[in-house]
């Protein structure tokens, strides 16, 4: 890899920037960032890389372009880079849903230009380059999208890239990706937003404060519900069919649970409560979380 | 306060034990514990206090009794202590729902014996005396239940006790308590259990593993869903009317959200996603959580 262009330098873009620089993965790193606020922050933080004023300058000089913008920006960006990109430049991205963006890419990206989609499973509830960190992707899964006709050579380049970043790579189709993450990520976020909204609705109706008593559970959801709204709107819209099915499955379980508690169905409830503990043990076993008890955090 | 009896010495009972001892709140601390496994652990950990073999020994020698058992044990315990308790002994508890247990107390506790209900907002997803810690209740809210006819003197004794433990005390009725916590604690836990169950259902149906990709949200719910099943069954059964209403409100929001994403209703979704962030800011402002970004935890 010679030169890399990062388009969009917020939380994740700036984390990549830091790690690419630290690991000396590229000769030159170019940054294209629309937000003047972010550019000021990047300069103040003295982050590595060259901030380019024109997209063209970054694109024609790079071997790899990484889209780190919200997914709703892809189409516009593609239409712009089509004017000066050549087939020796490879593109990837870090978007959280894949099937819809693959259609956008297919429809709008200039022929003979290759785009291998990636999705590193990393992030946080805060946004902006000031919160990025070089270890963001380290030891985390990165999904690289491989369809039947994806050129193997390009898959290898992108896989190698993420491994240098420190991620563990797994290959799967866009369809499978979107199904899995509708359950493990999109539904949890959607639930968190709606739980917090329900608490707000309740607070308005009852006219007494309850947020100060949130340490008993609500707090943990509020963290997730604080994630970037543009990014999450894009995910919800892009993966709406899978997410709708996930919501339906979840509501079905919720209604059955409600029935069980109203009938005081001891056997069924205990079975469910024990069953879910097994998932927790599995998550810890798979090193996706730690088993240290999480008391009142401070 | 001279002597205190702790009935049930698991995670929370043993935390109280540690703090009562550290802060020298009682002359003698008695422990009544049914589980032989827990008794072995308590001895091995060399926790302070005197393990009594008979309930009578603890009750007749104590000025304050603290119920730290699952709420479903209260009735049996009350029927036993009725045989030897005198009116100079005050009772409290740490149960997470209040109206149903207040009925049990009213119905079964011997006349002229006073029980002031408490609910310290503390806990963890792990159980057992080995996970207890003296700082468990420090700086946390403790709800003390005050109805119109509750003797002021007894409220003062219990309030003083929790302040010595290090908690911040707030008084409210059992009815208000159960409404608030149906939203801020019971619904979040119920949702966590059902989300994890939905992930299991999906995994079975699809026949491919998804738990290893849980770092994108599911992980955070699985922690909450690992909490003690007996304790949570009791809460769900005891507070089922409020919880059912909370589920209905939540499902209503969920269905509206689903409709919004299927119609790609940008304005409505963005408004909701921004709105919930305000709750997060409020939670941090009220010192119920920290604002440090929660990246991949390790």
Boltz contact constraints between the chains, C-beta under 6 A:
constraints:
  - contact:
      token1: [A, 121]
      token2: [B, 215]
      max_distance: 6.0
  - contact:
      token1: [A, 121]
      token2: [B, 216]
      max_distance: 6.0
  - contact:
      token1: [A, 124]
      token2: [B, 293]
      max_distance: 6.0
  - contact:
      token1: [A, 124]
      token2: [B, 295]
      max_distance: 6.0
  - contact:
      token1: [A, 126]
      token2: [B, 293]
      max_distance: 6.0
  - contact:
      token1: [A, 131]
      token2: [B, 293]
      max_distance: 6.0
  - contact:
      token1: [A, 140]
      token2: [B, 296]
      max_distance: 6.0
  - contact:
      token1: [A, 180]
      token2: [B, 210]
      max_distance: 6.0
  - contact:
      token1: [A, 180]
      token2: [B, 213]
      max_distance: 6.0
  - contact:
      token1: [A, 183]
      token2: [B, 199]
      max_distance: 6.0
  - contact:
      token1: [A, 183]
      token2: [B, 202]
      max_distance: 6.0
  - contact:
      token1: [A, 184]
      token2: [B, 210]
      max_distance: 6.0
  - contact:
      token1: [A, 184]
      token2: [B, 213]
      max_distance: 6.0
  - contact:
      token1: [A, 184]
      token2: [B, 214]
      max_distance: 6.0
  - contact:
      token1: [A, 184]
      token2: [B, 216]
      max_distance: 6.0
  - contact:
      token1: [A, 184]
      token2: [B, 218]
      max_distance: 6.0
  - contact:
      token1: [A, 185]
      token2: [B, 216]
      max_distance: 6.0
  - contact:
      token1: [A, 185]
      token2: [B, 217]
      max_distance: 6.0
  - contact:
      token1: [A, 188]
      token2: [B, 217]
      max_distance: 6.0
  - contact:
      token1: [A, 188]
      token2: [B, 218]
      max_distance: 6.0
  - contact:
      token1: [A, 188]
      token2: [B, 221]
      max_distance: 6.0
  - contact:
      token1: [A, 189]
      token2: [B, 217]
      max_distance: 6.0
  - contact:
      token1: [A, 193]
      token2: [B, 276]
      max_distance: 6.0
  - contact:
      token1: [A, 194]
      token2: [B, 253]
      max_distance: 6.0
  - contact:
      token1: [A, 194]
      token2: [B, 254]
      max_distance: 6.0
  - contact:
      token1: [A, 194]
      token2: [B, 257]
      max_distance: 6.0
  - contact:
      token1: [A, 196]
      token2: [B, 276]
      max_distance: 6.0
  - contact:
      token1: [A, 196]
      token2: [B, 279]
      max_distance: 6.0
  - contact:
      token1: [A, 197]
      token2: [B, 253]
      max_distance: 6.0
  - contact:
      token1: [A, 197]
      token2: [B, 276]
      max_distance: 6.0
  - contact:
      token1: [A, 198]
      token2: [B, 249]
      max_distance: 6.0
  - contact:
      token1: [A, 198]
      token2: [B, 250]
      max_distance: 6.0
  - contact:
      token1: [A, 198]
      token2: [B, 253]
      max_distance: 6.0
  - contact:
      token1: [A, 199]
      token2: [B, 183]
      max_distance: 6.0
  - contact:
      token1: [A, 202]
      token2: [B, 183]
      max_distance: 6.0
  - contact:
      token1: [A, 210]
      token2: [B, 180]
      max_distance: 6.0
  - contact:
      token1: [A, 210]
      token2: [B, 184]
      max_distance: 6.0
  - contact:
      token1: [A, 211]
      token2: [B, 282]
      max_distance: 6.0
  - contact:
      token1: [A, 212]
      token2: [B, 286]
      max_distance: 6.0
  - contact:
      token1: [A, 213]
      token2: [B, 180]
      max_distance: 6.0
  - contact:
      token1: [A, 213]
      token2: [B, 184]
      max_distance: 6.0
  - contact:
      token1: [A, 214]
      token2: [B, 184]
      max_distance: 6.0
  - contact:
      token1: [A, 214]
      token2: [B, 283]
      max_distance: 6.0
  - contact:
      token1: [A, 214]
      token2: [B, 288]
      max_distance: 6.0
  - contact:
      token1: [A, 215]
      token2: [B, 121]
      max_distance: 6.0
  - contact:
      token1: [A, 215]
      token2: [B, 288]
      max_distance: 6.0
  - contact:
      token1: [A, 216]
      token2: [B, 121]
      max_distance: 6.0
  - contact:
      token1: [A, 216]
      token2: [B, 184]
      max_distance: 6.0
  - contact:
      token1: [A, 216]
      token2: [B, 185]
      max_distance: 6.0
  - contact:
      token1: [A, 217]
      token2: [B, 185]
      max_distance: 6.0
  - contact:
      token1: [A, 217]
      token2: [B, 188]
      max_distance: 6.0
  - contact:
      token1: [A, 217]
      token2: [B, 189]
      max_distance: 6.0
  - contact:
      token1: [A, 218]
      token2: [B, 184]
      max_distance: 6.0
  - contact:
      token1: [A, 218]
      token2: [B, 188]
      max_distance: 6.0
  - contact:
      token1: [A, 219]
      token2: [B, 283]
      max_distance: 6.0
  - contact:
      token1: [A, 219]
      token2: [B, 288]
      max_distance: 6.0
  - contact:
      token1: [A, 219]
      token2: [B, 289]
      max_distance: 6.0
  - contact:
      token1: [A, 220]
      token2: [B, 220]
      max_distance: 6.0
  - contact:
      token1: [A, 221]
      token2: [B, 188]
      max_distance: 6.0
  - contact:
      token1: [A, 222]
      token2: [B, 279]
      max_distance: 6.0
  - contact:
      token1: [A, 222]
      token2: [B, 280]
      max_distance: 6.0
  - contact:
      token1: [A, 222]
      token2: [B, 283]
      max_distance: 6.0
  - contact:
      token1: [A, 225]
      token2: [B, 276]
      max_distance: 6.0
  - contact:
      token1: [A, 226]
      token2: [B, 277]
      max_distance: 6.0
  - contact:
      token1: [A, 226]
      token2: [B, 280]
      max_distance: 6.0
  - contact:
      token1: [A, 229]
      token2: [B, 270]
      max_distance: 6.0
  - contact:
      token1: [A, 229]
      token2: [B, 273]
      max_distance: 6.0
  - contact:
      token1: [A, 229]
      token2: [B, 274]
      max_distance: 6.0
  - contact:
      token1: [A, 232]
      token2: [B, 273]
      max_distance: 6.0
  - contact:
      token1: [A, 233]
      token2: [B, 269]
      max_distance: 6.0
  - contact:
      token1: [A, 233]
      token2: [B, 270]
      max_distance: 6.0
  - contact:
      token1: [A, 236]
      token2: [B, 261]
      max_distance: 6.0
  - contact:
      token1: [A, 237]
      token2: [B, 264]
      max_distance: 6.0
  - contact:
      token1: [A, 240]
      token2: [B, 261]
      max_distance: 6.0
  - contact:
      token1: [A, 240]
      token2: [B, 262]
      max_distance: 6.0
  - contact:
      token1: [A, 244]
      token2: [B, 258]
      max_distance: 6.0
  - contact:
      token1: [A, 247]
      token2: [B, 258]
      max_distance: 6.0
  - contact:
      token1: [A, 249]
      token2: [B, 198]
      max_distance: 6.0
  - contact:
      token1: [A, 250]
      token2: [B, 198]
      max_distance: 6.0
  - contact:
      token1: [A, 251]
      token2: [B, 251]
      max_distance: 6.0
  - contact:
      token1: [A, 253]
      token2: [B, 194]
      max_distance: 6.0
  - contact:
      token1: [A, 253]
      token2: [B, 197]
      max_distance: 6.0
  - contact:
      token1: [A, 253]
      token2: [B, 198]
      max_distance: 6.0
  - contact:
      token1: [A, 254]
      token2: [B, 194]
      max_distance: 6.0
  - contact:
      token1: [A, 257]
      token2: [B, 194]
      max_distance: 6.0
  - contact:
      token1: [A, 258]
      token2: [B, 244]
      max_distance: 6.0
  - contact:
      token1: [A, 258]
      token2: [B, 247]
      max_distance: 6.0
  - contact:
      token1: [A, 261]
      token2: [B, 236]
      max_distance: 6.0
  - contact:
      token1: [A, 261]
      token2: [B, 240]
      max_distance: 6.0
  - contact:
      token1: [A, 262]
      token2: [B, 240]
      max_distance: 6.0
  - contact:
      token1: [A, 264]
      token2: [B, 237]
      max_distance: 6.0
  - contact:
      token1: [A, 269]
      token2: [B, 233]
      max_distance: 6.0
  - contact:
      token1: [A, 270]
      token2: [B, 229]
      max_distance: 6.0
  - contact:
      token1: [A, 270]
      token2: [B, 233]
      max_distance: 6.0
  - contact:
      token1: [A, 273]
      token2: [B, 229]
      max_distance: 6.0
  - contact:
      token1: [A, 273]
      token2: [B, 232]
      max_distance: 6.0
  - contact:
      token1: [A, 274]
      token2: [B, 229]
      max_distance: 6.0
  - contact:
      token1: [A, 276]
      token2: [B, 193]
      max_distance: 6.0
  - contact:
      token1: [A, 276]
      token2: [B, 196]
      max_distance: 6.0
  - contact:
      token1: [A, 276]
      token2: [B, 197]
      max_distance: 6.0
  - contact:
      token1: [A, 276]
      token2: [B, 225]
      max_distance: 6.0
  - contact:
      token1: [A, 277]
      token2: [B, 226]
      max_distance: 6.0
  - contact:
      token1: [A, 279]
      token2: [B, 196]
      max_distance: 6.0
  - contact:
      token1: [A, 279]
      token2: [B, 222]
      max_distance: 6.0
  - contact:
      token1: [A, 280]
      token2: [B, 222]
      max_distance: 6.0
  - contact:
      token1: [A, 280]
      token2: [B, 226]
      max_distance: 6.0
  - contact:
      token1: [A, 282]
      token2: [B, 211]
      max_distance: 6.0
  - contact:
      token1: [A, 283]
      token2: [B, 211]
      max_distance: 6.0
  - contact:
      token1: [A, 283]
      token2: [B, 214]
      max_distance: 6.0
  - contact:
      token1: [A, 283]
      token2: [B, 219]
      max_distance: 6.0
  - contact:
      token1: [A, 283]
      token2: [B, 222]
      max_distance: 6.0
  - contact:
      token1: [A, 286]
      token2: [B, 212]
      max_distance: 6.0
  - contact:
      token1: [A, 288]
      token2: [B, 214]
      max_distance: 6.0
  - contact:
      token1: [A, 288]
      token2: [B, 215]
      max_distance: 6.0
  - contact:
      token1: [A, 288]
      token2: [B, 219]
      max_distance: 6.0
  - contact:
      token1: [A, 289]
      token2: [B, 219]
      max_distance: 6.0
  - contact:
      token1: [A, 290]
      token2: [B, 297]
      max_distance: 6.0
  - contact:
      token1: [A, 293]
      token2: [B, 124]
      max_distance: 6.0
  - contact:
      token1: [A, 293]
      token2: [B, 126]
      max_distance: 6.0
  - contact:
      token1: [A, 293]
      token2: [B, 131]
      max_distance: 6.0
  - contact:
      token1: [A, 295]
      token2: [B, 124]
      max_distance: 6.0
  - contact:
      token1: [A, 296]
      token2: [B, 140]
      max_distance: 6.0
  - contact:
      token1: [A, 297]
      token2: [B, 290]
      max_distance: 6.0
